[in-house]
C-alpha cells in the first residue's frame, strides 16, 4: 500500500489514467470491429468509409500512448489490404 503523499497521489493518478486508457482502447476496438463487419458483409463502400474513420482513431491512440506506433500501422495496413481485396 502507498505510504507517502506522493505515492498516494501517484496511485490515484494511475487509477484515473487506467480508466481513460481502457475507454480509449475500447473505442479503438469498436472502430476496428466496424471495419471488419463491413468487410464481412462484402460492402466495399461501407468498408472504405469505416476504414477512413477508424484510421485517425487508431493514430490518436498512438499519440495518447495507448497503442504502439508499429502496432497501429500494422492494423491499418492489414485492414486497408482487406478492404482493397474486396474491390478486386
Secondary structure, DSSP 8 states (H G I E B T S, - for coil): ---SHHHHHHHHHHHHHHHHHHHHHHHHHHHHHHHHHHHHHT-HHHHHHHHHHHHHHHHHHHHTTSS-HHHHHHHHHHHHHHHHHHH-
